[in-house]
Amino acid sequence: MEHLAFRSRHAGGPSVWTRLENSGAGHYNAATSLDYTSYETLAPKESLPLLLKMEGQRLSSPLAGVTAEVFAVEREVVRNELRQRNETGYVGQVFSWMNAAAFPAGHPYARPLIGTHETLSALTLSDAQRFARANYRPDNVTLVIAGDVNLESVEAMLRANLPESWVGTGAPLALEARMPAQAAAPSTTPPQKSMPAFTAAVPTPEVYLSWVLPRGFEEASAVQDFVRAILRQSLYGAQRSDGDIAGISTNLIPGTRASLLMVRVTLSRGDDPARSAGKVLDQVQNAWTQEIQAGGVLGREFDFQSMRRQVVTGMVLESEDLLARTHRRALLTHFTQDVRSYTRSQMALMGLAGGKVTDFSYQWLQRERARIIVVRPGETPGGVAASIPTDANTEAASSSAPSERVTPSMTTALASPIHALKLDNGMEVLLVPRPGLPVVRIGAALGGGSSYGDKPGVADLADWGSFRESWFEGRPSDWGLHTSGSFRRDHLRVGISGTAGNVGNMLAMLAEQLDSTRTSEAVVRYFREQVLPWREAVDSYPEMVAERHLQKALYGTHPYAREARGADLGQVSWTEAEAWIQDVYRPANTVVVIAGEFDVKEVEALSRKYLGGWSRGKPKPVAVPSAPELPTAPSKLLLTPRPGASQAQVQLACRLPTATPEQEARYALMANLLSGMSTGEMRSRRGATYGFSAQPWLGRGGAAHLVLEGAVDAQRMGESINSVRALLAGFAKDVPASSLERARAQLLAGQSVSFITSEAWVNALLTARVRGFEPDAVTRRPALLQAVTAEALRQEFEGCQQRLVVSITADEGQARSAVQALSLP
């Protein structure tokens, strides 16, 4: 139903999908969870009347114009989503196994959310129509509008655009309560006597632990988010005490009947999963067990207060994201039927006391309440194939004029002022003051990345083994600050975020982190003993092998072709990793961006005080890789075996000319055109994939390439590859004006709704400076997009077609049969 609602057509018009594009929506998506389906749209404020009319029609008649042929195609799309999640390297099936282990048979949560191939095959359009009548009704829908909205005129807008029967006359929010007034005790399965074991497409064994908790979506459930945050930090102790644990992560799935707390444990070898699970259970218990000694109690309370500061700050940072805030408000309002529930949940989170968290954990996180499964490497059996008509009704690109697509706010969304500083130590600092929520985000980019270094693997080991040695300026938890970091092919990033009043503390801690980052022999030894076996197993994973081959085909002997393997890391000494850190972590190699609500003069002075005091190394950045020559070899085919795979992972890639801000706009439009047209053809028309996506990659020094990728039904890979290649060949001959305007409007709309957060400004400016672009390349991007011509794009597509690399990860026998007719060497 969620998929079909996008395919519905009302009053003989285009589909909801096309109407969303024509309305100027910069983001739209949907999701189905245990108890609800949610639809979300972000668009310029001028689009509100159009979106209201469309949403009212979609929610009141979600299957209007949906034929049996469209139903059959979309069912195959969902089937491919099932394959992609469970059979092609993504372990989505684990959630179904976990739910079955945690909830008794017959419980609504015990069954697979996305279904199975057998249950999908049994569904008919009549089933969807019955479901729509039962659930898509006004008293079962909550619509939340947030943003730059005139509250005095919105009621008249609602009455003018929603179906008359949906507006009503002030009736209650719903005819009946959506959750019982008193929460029932959540059901769970009897205590386990053994750990069920499954096989899936994982490189090394994994252990999953879960606890059934009380229901979510209410004020009392705020403690669950807090408990998850505590475990996310405290479970690292299990990794230190068990030599087989390579990584740990947590997840919380809320429901109206119960919630499920999950812990994922990645193992290097899987020698004794029961022992590893026991180490995690020990740390879970340590997280809430109170010490008897007075000093222990005081220490635990101090830790709790630090954690609460971080959780509350995280709540504020999330609130800056309009979509996240709106989605959370919609869920809470819908299930509680109280429009104040979002604020109440925030207040409940802020008011949590350590004793309440301890009591909750003592009651619900007991050892015997844990349900554990083991997932070992192995292929998951594929699902059934179906014969699908290829003439299901689709529509051509909309013919609406550009003036109807591009709204004023699309072209002015990036108009914020940028103040540039050059410190005496060679560091560049960019300040972006933005009024709004009192938050500040700071990001730093350092040239280098995984491609930099004299020895293969030295950069990867230096990044993995680096740590901050000095904490003189305090720890982020002292002020509730949040930190981040990422390691990329051509640079690395570190970040710190928090409330605006702490900007001085944030700059001081960032400067100390950059100045005191190092590694040690003990850390490198730990990596070799505990993590390296897992890394070496990941290296042999088909997706990793395919990525190495693709980068080699694109870049040859250039540094950007470098993909370090575990064996390379094992040959790097800690002194070599330390030397890499000392070379990269220096002021002249660093760009810092500060965005949020602050006074420019005040933050400029603080930047000079803290960041300007850092002094290390050479006065120039690390060497920028030269722009590689474009390849002259003909197109080529790469094949990576994945025995028995029910899907083929297809990638079409090509090198692009040396990037400039003007060409970046072209490359972004190329990616949008390929994504939209390939998804429309292979998903909406043929049902052979869950979707295709295309992205350009631009690196330091001007290197650039474009990748179009998607997972397709293995039995239809030849058809899919030929179809996408034909699409690329068509653009090499002609880029229709209507298609170009459609892509241009979508990119303008997308960036207009993405630059509403300080985080977006930090990321965009860091990316621009890493590429060697001036800061105004960000603010000029709307104009750059509007200046691209169809002929310029055609030329880029023509060159791309001549340098094409096709990579297929699939069952070798099926792949060779499918590509026999392809004219690729």
C-alpha positions, 0 to 999 in steps of 0.5 A: 500500500505504501508503494501503491499510494505513490502510483495513484492517479486522481481525476485522470491526472499524473501519478502522485510521484510525478505531482510531487516532482512538479510541486517542487518537493525537494524530498519525499519518502515513506516508511512502514513500521510495526504499527504505522505507515508514514509519508513525509515531504519537504518542499519550498513554502510556496508549494503548500497548497499543491501538497495539501491537495495532493496529500488529501487525495492520496490519503483518501483514495490511495489506490485511485487509478491503480490497475492490476498491471501496476499492482503486479509491477509494484509487488515485484518492486517490493519483492526486490526490496525483500531480496536486497535486504535479505539476500544481497549483502544487507541483513534485513532478515535479522529483524524478522528472526529477532522478532520471532525470537522475542515475541510469542508465535501469533503475536503481531510483531513476531512475523516479518514486517516486509513479508515473505516471497510466499505471502507477497505472491498471494497478495492481490489488488483486492487485498490492497483495496480492503486494506485501504478501506479499513485504514486510510480513513480520516479518523486514522490519519494525523497530518502535521505541517511544520515550517514557515506557515501562516497560522492565521491562513492555514485553516482556510487553506486546509478547507480549500484543498482537503476533501470536504469529508476530511476537514470536519467541524471540530470533531475529536481527533479520532473516534477511538483511542489509538492506544489503551489508557493503561499499557498492558505488560509486553509479551515475550517468549519463554527464557532461552535454553539455546541460541538459534543460529541462522545463515545470511550474507555476512562476512563474519559471524554476528550475535544479536541480543534483544530485550522486549520493553514497554510500549513507545510513543508516550511520555513514559517511553522517554527513558528507553531512548536514554537507556539506549544512549547509555548502552551505546557508550558502556558496551565498549567494555565488552569489546575490550574484554573479549578478543573476538568482538570487532564492533557493537551497535544498538537500535531501538524499535518502538511499538504500540504494544511493546518496544524492542531494544537490540544490540548487534555484536560483530565477531572476528571469528565466532569461536564462541558466540555464547562467551561473547554474548555473555561479555555483552550481558555483563556490560549491560548489567554493569551499566545499571547496577548501583555500587554500594560504596558512597564513592561509587554511587557519586561516580555513577550519578556524575556519569548519569548527569553527563549522559543526560546533558548529551541526551538533552543536547542531542534532542535540541540538535535533532530539533534543528532538523525540520523533518526529524522534528515533524516526523517525531511530532506526528508519531507522538501526536497520532498515538497519544492524540495529544498535540502537546505530547512532543513537548511533554516527551522532551520535558520528560527526557530533561527531567529523568533522574538516575534512580528512575533509569536504574529502576527501569533497567533493573526491571527490563534488562535482566539477563534472563529477559535477553533473547539471543540469536547467532548469524553465520556467513552463508547465502540466504536462499533466493525467492521466487521469480515472476513474469511481469508485463513491461507495459504497465502504465507509466508516464512521460516526463512532465511538460510543465514549464520551468517557471512552474517548477522553480520557485523563489525560495529555491534560488534564495535558499543559499543566500547566507553570508560567509565570513572567511578568516586566515589565521597566522598558523595557516588555518582557514576558518569560515563563519556562517551565522544563521539565526534560529535554534541556539545551536552551533556546529563546527567541522574540520577537514584535513587533506589526506585520507585513505589515498595519502601515504607512502605505504598501502594501509598506513592511512587506514591504520592511522585513522583506526588507531588514532586517539586524543591524548590530551583532555586538559580542556575537558570532555565533550560530556562535561557540556553535553557536546556531540562529536563526529568523525569520518575518514574518506578517500581524499580527506578526513573530518572531525566535528563537534556540536552543541548549544550556542553558549558553549562555542568557546568550549567547543573551539578549545576542545577541537583545537586540543583534539587536533593538536594531541591526536596520536596513536600508540604501539598498544593500540596497533597491537590490539588492532592486529590481534582483535580487529584484523581477522574481521577486516581480512574477512570483509576484504573477501566480501564480493561487494568489497572485491567489486569496489576494488576492481572498479576503482582500479579500472577507473583510476589505474595507477593514480592514488585514488585507485588505492584500496588498502586490504587487511593484509596491508594494514598488518604490515604497517608499524605504529611508528609509520602510522604515527608519522602519518598523523603528524604529517596530516594533523597540522594547521596549514592542512586544515579548514574549519567551518563554524555555522549556527547562531552566534555573534561573528565578532565574538566567534572570530576572536575565539577562533583566533584564540584557540585555533590560532594557538595550534602550531605544528608542521609545515606551512603548506597542506599535504600534497594535492594529487594531480588530476589524472588523465582521462582513460583512452581504453574502450569500455570494459566489463568487470564480473565479481562472483557471488554464488547463488545470489538472487540479485545482481549488483550492477554498477555503470561508471565513467571517469569525468573531466577535471572538476570545476564548480561549473562542471560539478553542476553538470555532473549533478544534473547527469546523476539526477537524470540517470537516477530518475530515468533508470528508476522509472524504467527498471522499477516503475515500468518493469519491476526489476529493481527496488531502485537505481541511484547515481552519484558523482564523486569529486576529489582533491585535485579535480579527479571526478567520476560518475557511478550509477548503481542498483540491485536487479533481479538476477534473472533479468540482469541482461535486460536491465543492463541493456536498458540502462546502457541504452538510456546513457546512449540516448543522452549522449545523442540528445538531452531533451529540454523537458528532461533537463528542466525536470532535473534542474528543478529537482536539484534546486528543490532538494538543496533549498530544503537541505540547507535549513540546518547548520550541519548542511552548511558545514558539510557543503563548505568543507566539501567545497574547500576540499575540492579546491573550490572557493566558498562562494561555489556553495552560494552560487550553486543555484545560478550554476545549475541554471546555467547548464545547457542541454548541449553541455550535458550531451557532450559529457554523456558522450564522453562518459559512454566512451569511457564506460565501465560496467561492474556486475556482482552476481552468480557467475553462471547467470552473469555470463549467460546474461552478458553474452549479448553485451558488446563489452570486452 
